[in-house]
Amino acid sequence: MKPRLNPYNHDAIKPMIEMEKSAVSSGLEMSLIELVKMRASQVNGCAFCLDMHSKDARKRGETEQRLYLLDAWRESPLYSERERAALAWTEALTLIAKTHAPDNVYEELKTQFSEEEIVKLSMLIVTINGWNRLAIGFRSVHPVSKDSAAAA
Protein backbone atom coordinates (compact mmCIF):
# COMPACT_ATOMS: atom_id res chain seq x y z
CA MET A 1 0.00 0.00 0.00
CA LYS A 2 1.35 3.39 -0.96
CA PRO A 3 0.45 6.50 1.08
CA ARG A 4 -1.52 9.09 -0.88
CA LEU A 5 -0.59 12.20 1.11
CA ASN A 6 0.36 13.32 4.59
CA PRO A 7 -2.50 15.40 6.02
CA TYR A 8 -0.20 16.80 8.72
CA ASN A 9 1.48 18.88 6.01
CA HIS A 10 -1.70 20.96 5.64
CA ASP A 11 -3.29 23.55 7.93
CA ALA A 12 -6.75 22.07 7.36
CA ILE A 13 -5.85 19.23 9.79
CA LYS A 14 -5.55 21.64 12.75
CA PRO A 15 -9.23 21.40 13.82
CA MET A 16 -8.91 17.59 13.99
CA ILE A 17 -5.84 17.92 16.18
CA GLU A 18 -7.78 20.24 18.50
CA MET A 19 -10.69 17.75 18.62
CA GLU A 20 -8.22 15.02 19.57
CA LYS A 21 -6.73 17.12 22.35
CA SER A 22 -10.22 17.86 23.68
CA ALA A 23 -11.30 14.20 23.51
CA VAL A 24 -8.19 12.97 25.33
CA SER A 25 -8.42 15.63 28.03
CA SER A 26 -12.17 15.16 28.56
CA GLY A 27 -11.80 13.57 31.97
CA LEU A 28 -12.93 10.13 30.79
CA GLU A 29 -10.70 7.30 31.96
CA MET A 30 -7.65 6.87 29.71
CA SER A 31 -8.20 3.10 29.63
CA LEU A 32 -11.75 3.66 28.37
CA ILE A 33 -10.55 6.19 25.79
CA GLU A 34 -8.04 3.69 24.38
CA LEU A 35 -10.61 0.86 24.28
CA VAL A 36 -13.03 3.09 22.38
CA LYS A 37 -10.33 4.12 19.93
CA MET A 38 -9.32 0.51 19.42
CA ARG A 39 -12.88 -0.74 18.94
CA ALA A 40 -13.86 1.95 16.43
CA SER A 41 -10.62 1.30 14.54
CA GLN A 42 -11.38 -2.44 14.49
CA VAL A 43 -14.87 -1.83 13.12
CA ASN A 44 -13.48 0.54 10.49
CA GLY A 45 -10.51 -1.68 9.61
CA CYS A 46 -7.92 1.03 10.22
CA ALA A 47 -4.53 -0.66 10.57
CA PHE A 48 -2.70 2.61 11.16
CA CYS A 49 -4.91 3.53 14.13
CA LEU A 50 -4.98 -0.02 15.51
CA ASP A 51 -1.20 -0.08 15.55
CA MET A 52 -0.99 3.32 17.25
CA HIS A 53 -3.71 2.77 19.83
CA SER A 54 -2.69 -0.74 20.78
CA LYS A 55 0.75 0.63 21.61
CA ASP A 56 -0.74 3.60 23.48
CA ALA A 57 -3.08 1.32 25.45
CA ARG A 58 -0.25 -1.00 26.47
CA LYS A 59 1.88 1.98 27.56
CA ARG A 60 -1.02 3.05 29.78
CA GLY A 61 -1.23 -0.39 31.39
CA GLU A 62 -3.83 -2.17 29.27
CA THR A 63 -3.38 -5.93 29.18
CA GLU A 64 -2.66 -7.93 26.07
CA GLN A 65 -5.60 -10.22 26.85
CA ARG A 66 -8.13 -7.37 26.92
CA LEU A 67 -6.75 -5.99 23.66
CA TYR A 68 -6.86 -9.40 21.96
CA LEU A 69 -10.43 -10.04 23.13
CA LEU A 70 -11.79 -6.59 22.36
CA ASP A 71 -13.42 -7.72 19.12
CA ALA A 72 -15.41 -10.23 21.23
CA TRP A 73 -16.10 -7.95 24.21
CA ARG A 74 -19.70 -9.16 24.53
CA GLU A 75 -18.53 -12.72 25.23
CA SER A 76 -15.72 -11.85 27.62
CA PRO A 77 -16.01 -11.11 31.35
CA LEU A 78 -12.93 -8.87 31.20
CA TYR A 79 -14.82 -5.62 30.59
CA SER A 80 -16.76 -3.61 33.16
CA GLU A 81 -20.38 -2.60 32.70
CA ARG A 82 -19.24 0.96 32.03
CA GLU A 83 -16.81 -0.25 29.36
CA ARG A 84 -19.50 -2.44 27.81
CA ALA A 85 -21.90 0.49 27.58
CA ALA A 86 -19.18 2.62 25.97
CA LEU A 87 -18.22 -0.12 23.52
CA ALA A 88 -21.84 -0.67 22.50
CA TRP A 89 -22.24 3.09 21.96
CA THR A 90 -18.98 3.14 20.01
CA GLU A 91 -20.27 0.46 17.66
CA ALA A 92 -23.67 2.15 17.35
CA LEU A 93 -22.16 5.50 16.35
CA THR A 94 -19.42 4.01 14.19
CA LEU A 95 -22.03 2.03 12.25
CA ILE A 96 -24.63 4.81 12.41
CA ALA A 97 -25.99 4.22 8.88
CA LYS A 98 -26.84 0.67 9.88
CA THR A 99 -27.77 1.04 13.57
CA HIS A 100 -29.33 4.51 13.83
CA ALA A 101 -28.09 4.55 17.46
CA PRO A 102 -30.69 2.22 19.00
CA ASP A 103 -32.69 3.31 22.03
CA ASN A 104 -31.71 0.23 24.05
CA VAL A 105 -28.00 1.00 23.59
CA TYR A 106 -28.58 4.61 24.64
CA GLU A 107 -30.65 3.58 27.66
CA GLU A 108 -27.83 1.29 28.84
CA LEU A 109 -25.34 4.09 28.27
CA LYS A 110 -27.36 6.37 30.56
CA THR A 111 -27.01 3.88 33.42
CA GLN A 112 -23.21 4.20 33.32
CA PHE A 113 -22.53 7.78 32.18
CA SER A 114 -23.81 11.25 33.04
CA GLU A 115 -25.18 13.43 30.24
CA GLU A 116 -21.91 15.38 30.18
CA GLU A 117 -19.92 12.15 29.93
CA ILE A 118 -22.18 10.89 27.13
CA VAL A 119 -21.39 14.02 25.12
CA LYS A 120 -17.65 13.63 25.86
CA LEU A 121 -17.75 9.94 24.89
CA SER A 122 -19.68 10.73 21.72
CA MET A 123 -17.15 13.39 20.74
CA LEU A 124 -14.36 10.87 21.33
CA ILE A 125 -16.14 8.42 19.02
CA VAL A 126 -16.69 11.10 16.38
CA THR A 127 -13.01 12.02 16.61
CA ILE A 128 -11.61 8.49 16.22
CA ASN A 129 -13.99 7.82 13.35
CA GLY A 130 -12.69 10.97 11.68
CA TRP A 131 -9.09 9.86 12.18
CA ASN A 132 -9.94 6.41 10.80
CA ARG A 133 -11.45 7.92 7.68
CA LEU A 134 -8.42 10.15 7.13
CA ALA A 135 -5.91 7.34 7.71
CA ILE A 136 -7.76 4.89 5.47
CA GLY A 137 -8.56 7.48 2.80
CA PHE A 138 -5.00 8.76 2.61
CA ARG A 139 -3.57 5.21 2.94
CA SER A 140 -1.52 5.99 6.03
CA VAL A 141 0.89 3.13 6.67
CA HIS A 142 1.76 2.13 10.21
CA PRO A 143 5.41 1.67 11.15
CA VAL A 144 6.79 -1.83 10.68
CA SER A 145 9.02 -3.16 13.43
CA LYS A 146 12.10 -5.21 12.59
CA ASP A 147 10.49 -8.27 14.21
CA SER A 148 7.34 -7.87 12.12
CA ALA A 149 9.29 -7.34 8.91
CA ALA A 150 11.39 -10.44 9.58
CA ALA A 151 8.26 -12.56 10.12
CA ALA A 152 6.68 -11.40 6.86
Residue frames as qw, qx, qy, qz and C-alpha x, y, z in Angstrom:
[[0.000, 0.890, 0.456, 0.000, 0.00, 0.00, 0.00],
 [0.437, 0.217, 0.014, 0.873, 1.35, 3.39, -0.96],
 [0.089, -0.616, -0.433, 0.652, 0.45, 6.50, 1.08],
 [0.333, 0.747, 0.461, 0.343, -1.52, 9.09, -0.88],
 [0.134, 0.715, -0.122, 0.676, -0.59, 12.20, 1.11],
 [0.425, -0.207, -0.624, 0.622, 0.36, 13.32, 4.59],
 [0.154, -0.827, -0.443, -0.312, -2.50, 15.40, 6.02],
 [0.548, -0.678, -0.169, 0.460, -0.20, 16.80, 8.72],
 [0.441, -0.016, 0.265, 0.857, 1.48, 18.88, 6.01],
 [0.054, -0.511, -0.456, -0.727, -1.70, 20.96, 5.64],
 [0.114, -0.145, 0.400, -0.898, -3.29, 23.55, 7.93],
 [0.640, -0.205, -0.324, -0.666, -6.75, 22.07, 7.36],
 [0.678, -0.135, -0.711, 0.129, -5.85, 19.23, 9.79],
 [0.094, 0.271, -0.497, 0.819, -5.55, 21.64, 12.75],
 [0.616, -0.285, 0.073, -0.731, -9.23, 21.40, 13.82],
 [0.900, -0.074, -0.417, -0.106, -8.91, 17.59, 13.99],
 [0.519, 0.196, -0.580, 0.597, -5.84, 17.92, 16.18],
 [0.225, -0.294, 0.337, -0.866, -7.78, 20.24, 18.50],
 [0.819, -0.201, -0.184, -0.505, -10.69, 17.75, 18.62],
 [0.802, 0.059, -0.554, 0.215, -8.22, 15.02, 19.57],
 [0.219, 0.259, -0.531, 0.777, -6.73, 17.12, 22.35],
 [0.506, -0.267, 0.142, -0.808, -10.22, 17.86, 23.68],
 [0.881, -0.098, -0.357, -0.294, -11.30, 14.20, 23.51],
 [0.705, 0.103, -0.579, 0.396, -8.19, 12.97, 25.33],
 [0.150, 0.135, -0.489, 0.848, -8.42, 15.63, 28.03],
 [0.466, -0.432, -0.415, -0.651, -12.17, 15.16, 28.56],
 [0.418, -0.407, 0.551, -0.596, -11.80, 13.57, 31.97],
 [0.956, 0.022, -0.107, -0.272, -12.93, 10.13, 30.79],
 [0.752, -0.456, 0.453, 0.145, -10.70, 7.30, 31.96],
 [0.156, 0.653, -0.621, -0.405, -7.65, 6.87, 29.71],
 [0.292, -0.065, 0.951, 0.082, -8.20, 3.10, 29.63],
 [0.476, 0.586, 0.599, -0.267, -11.75, 3.66, 28.37],
 [0.299, 0.807, -0.194, -0.471, -10.55, 6.19, 25.79],
 [0.006, -0.474, 0.816, 0.331, -8.04, 3.69, 24.38],
 [0.384, 0.199, 0.900, -0.052, -10.61, 0.86, 24.28],
 [0.455, 0.731, 0.341, -0.378, -13.03, 3.09, 22.38],
 [0.213, 0.749, -0.450, -0.437, -10.33, 4.12, 19.93],
 [0.178, -0.252, 0.933, 0.188, -9.32, 0.51, 19.42],
 [0.442, 0.372, 0.798, -0.171, -12.88, -0.74, 18.94],
 [0.445, 0.785, 0.107, -0.417, -13.86, 1.95, 16.43],
 [0.124, 0.667, -0.639, -0.363, -10.62, 1.30, 14.54],
 [0.328, -0.033, 0.942, 0.056, -11.38, -2.44, 14.49],
 [0.495, 0.592, 0.571, -0.280, -14.87, -1.83, 13.12],
 [0.375, 0.855, -0.097, -0.345, -13.48, 0.54, 10.49],
 [0.922, 0.196, 0.147, 0.299, -10.51, -1.68, 9.61],
 [0.184, 0.941, -0.219, 0.182, -7.92, 1.03, 10.22],
 [0.892, -0.012, -0.242, 0.383, -4.53, -0.66, 10.57],
 [0.309, 0.517, -0.243, 0.761, -2.70, 2.61, 11.16],
 [0.429, -0.580, 0.167, -0.672, -4.91, 3.53, 14.13],
 [0.941, -0.287, -0.147, -0.099, -4.98, -0.02, 15.51],
 [0.749, 0.201, -0.313, 0.548, -1.20, -0.08, 15.55],
 [0.079, 0.518, -0.248, 0.815, -0.99, 3.32, 17.25],
 [0.570, -0.505, 0.100, -0.640, -3.71, 2.77, 19.83],
 [0.940, -0.195, -0.277, 0.045, -2.69, -0.74, 20.78],
 [0.593, 0.230, -0.359, 0.683, 0.75, 0.63, 21.61],
 [0.160, -0.497, 0.180, -0.833, -0.74, 3.60, 23.48],
 [0.794, -0.426, -0.137, -0.412, -3.08, 1.32, 25.45],
 [0.885, -0.083, -0.343, 0.302, -0.25, -1.00, 26.47],
 [0.347, 0.361, -0.315, 0.806, 1.88, 1.98, 27.56],
 [0.384, -0.445, 0.144, -0.796, -1.02, 3.05, 29.78],
 [0.305, -0.239, 0.818, -0.426, -1.23, -0.39, 31.39],
 [0.828, 0.164, -0.017, -0.536, -3.83, -2.17, 29.27],
 [0.621, -0.261, 0.738, 0.046, -3.38, -5.93, 29.18],
 [0.099, 0.243, -0.793, -0.549, -2.66, -7.93, 26.07],
 [0.101, 0.299, 0.948, -0.039, -5.60, -10.22, 26.85],
 [0.231, 0.685, 0.455, -0.520, -8.13, -7.37, 26.92],
 [0.197, 0.593, -0.378, -0.683, -6.75, -5.99, 23.66],
 [0.026, 0.118, -0.926, -0.357, -6.86, -9.40, 21.96],
 [0.058, 0.421, 0.899, -0.101, -10.43, -10.04, 23.13],
 [0.137, 0.371, 0.147, -0.907, -11.79, -6.59, 22.36],
 [0.342, 0.076, -0.602, -0.718, -13.42, -7.72, 19.12],
 [0.528, -0.305, -0.774, -0.170, -15.41, -10.23, 21.23],
 [0.042, -0.261, 0.479, -0.837, -16.10, -7.95, 24.21],
 [0.692, -0.234, -0.080, -0.679, -19.70, -9.16, 24.53],
 [0.919, -0.070, -0.380, -0.080, -18.53, -12.72, 25.23],
 [0.580, 0.205, -0.529, 0.584, -15.72, -11.85, 27.62],
 [0.510, -0.763, -0.387, 0.092, -16.01, -11.11, 31.35],
 [0.616, -0.082, -0.100, 0.777, -12.93, -8.87, 31.20],
 [0.067, 0.368, 0.164, 0.913, -14.82, -5.62, 30.59],
 [0.047, 0.264, 0.611, -0.745, -16.76, -3.61, 33.16],
 [0.246, 0.694, 0.672, -0.076, -20.38, -2.60, 32.70],
 [0.041, 0.853, -0.025, -0.520, -19.24, 0.96, 32.03],
 [0.149, -0.416, 0.694, 0.569, -16.81, -0.25, 29.36],
 [0.288, 0.311, 0.885, 0.194, -19.50, -2.44, 27.81],
 [0.216, 0.827, 0.433, -0.285, -21.90, 0.49, 27.58],
 [0.007, -0.778, 0.305, 0.549, -19.18, 2.62, 25.97],
 [0.234, -0.198, 0.836, 0.455, -18.22, -0.12, 23.52],
 [0.311, 0.541, 0.780, 0.036, -21.84, -0.67, 22.50],
 [0.155, 0.897, 0.175, -0.376, -22.24, 3.09, 21.96],
 [0.173, -0.575, 0.569, 0.562, -18.98, 3.14, 20.01],
 [0.282, 0.121, 0.879, 0.365, -20.27, 0.46, 17.66],
 [0.245, 0.735, 0.615, -0.149, -23.67, 2.15, 17.35],
 [0.098, 0.890, -0.041, -0.443, -22.16, 5.50, 16.35],
 [0.234, -0.439, 0.699, 0.513, -19.42, 4.01, 14.19],
 [0.126, 0.204, 0.893, 0.382, -22.03, 2.03, 12.25],
 [0.238, 0.357, 0.350, -0.833, -24.63, 4.81, 12.41],
 [0.442, 0.219, -0.461, -0.737, -25.99, 4.22, 8.88],
 [0.476, -0.069, -0.863, -0.154, -26.84, 0.67, 9.88],
 [0.307, -0.282, -0.793, 0.444, -27.77, 1.04, 13.57],
 [0.170, -0.684, -0.265, -0.658, -29.33, 4.51, 13.83],
 [0.044, 0.306, -0.605, 0.734, -28.09, 4.55, 17.46],
 [0.498, -0.397, -0.732, -0.244, -30.69, 2.22, 19.00],
 [0.456, -0.683, 0.041, -0.569, -32.69, 3.31, 22.03],
 [0.914, -0.386, -0.123, 0.024, -31.71, 0.23, 24.05],
 [0.721, 0.174, -0.187, 0.645, -28.00, 1.00, 23.59],
 [0.030, 0.580, -0.103, 0.807, -28.58, 4.61, 24.64],
 [0.686, -0.608, -0.087, -0.390, -30.65, 3.58, 27.66],
 [0.908, -0.219, -0.170, 0.315, -27.83, 1.29, 28.84],
 [0.479, 0.404, -0.136, 0.768, -25.34, 4.09, 28.27],
 [0.271, -0.683, 0.012, -0.678, -27.36, 6.37, 30.56],
 [0.841, -0.516, -0.150, -0.063, -27.01, 3.88, 33.42],
 [0.838, -0.141, -0.043, 0.526, -23.21, 4.20, 33.32],
 [0.401, 0.135, 0.095, 0.901, -22.53, 7.78, 32.18],
 [0.059, 0.649, 0.352, -0.672, -23.81, 11.25, 33.04],
 [0.517, 0.808, 0.281, -0.034, -25.18, 13.43, 30.24],
 [0.016, 0.908, -0.374, -0.189, -21.91, 15.38, 30.18],
 [0.455, -0.381, 0.777, 0.209, -19.92, 12.15, 29.93],
 [0.666, 0.439, 0.602, 0.045, -22.18, 10.89, 27.13],
 [0.384, 0.919, -0.016, -0.085, -21.39, 14.02, 25.12],
 [0.185, -0.760, 0.602, 0.159, -17.65, 13.63, 25.86],
 [0.610, -0.071, 0.780, 0.121, -17.75, 9.94, 24.89],
 [0.624, 0.659, 0.420, -0.016, -19.68, 10.73, 21.72],
 [0.215, 0.934, -0.251, -0.136, -17.15, 13.39, 20.74],
 [0.403, -0.508, 0.743, 0.167, -14.36, 10.87, 21.33],
 [0.660, 0.253, 0.703, 0.080, -16.14, 8.42, 19.02],
 [0.473, 0.865, 0.144, -0.083, -16.69, 11.10, 16.38],
 [0.050, -0.863, 0.469, 0.179, -13.01, 12.02, 16.61],
 [0.477, -0.305, 0.800, 0.198, -11.61, 8.49, 16.22],
 [0.648, 0.506, 0.568, 0.034, -13.99, 7.82, 13.35],
 [0.312, 0.936, -0.084, -0.142, -12.69, 10.97, 11.68],
 [0.225, -0.684, 0.667, 0.192, -9.09, 9.86, 12.18],
 [0.646, 0.056, 0.755, 0.096, -9.94, 6.41, 10.80],
 [0.593, 0.727, 0.345, -0.034, -11.45, 7.92, 7.68],
 [0.146, 0.920, -0.335, -0.144, -8.42, 10.15, 7.13],
 [0.390, -0.505, 0.757, 0.141, -5.91, 7.34, 7.71],
 [0.652, 0.247, 0.712, 0.083, -7.76, 4.89, 5.47],
 [0.490, 0.836, 0.224, -0.099, -8.56, 7.48, 2.80],
 [0.163, 0.901, -0.396, -0.069, -5.00, 8.76, 2.61],
 [0.933, 0.166, -0.301, 0.110, -3.57, 5.21, 2.94],
 [0.214, -0.786, 0.503, -0.288, -1.52, 5.99, 6.03],
 [0.834, 0.127, -0.528, 0.096, 0.89, 3.13, 6.67],
 [0.678, -0.721, 0.120, -0.075, 1.76, 2.13, 10.21],
 [0.018, 0.731, -0.682, 0.018, 5.41, 1.67, 11.15],
 [0.952, 0.059, -0.294, -0.062, 6.79, -1.83, 10.68],
 [0.540, -0.713, 0.447, -0.019, 9.02, -3.16, 13.43],
 [0.196, 0.550, -0.795, -0.166, 12.10, -5.21, 12.59],
 [0.355, -0.039, 0.907, -0.224, 10.49, -8.27, 14.21],
 [0.629, 0.507, 0.406, -0.425, 7.34, -7.87, 12.12],
 [0.467, 0.712, -0.383, -0.359, 9.29, -7.34, 8.91],
 [0.016, -0.419, 0.907, 0.043, 11.39, -10.44, 9.58],
 [0.479, 0.158, 0.811, -0.297, 8.26, -12.56, 10.12],
 [0.606, 0.616, 0.145, -0.481, 6.68, -11.40, 6.86]]
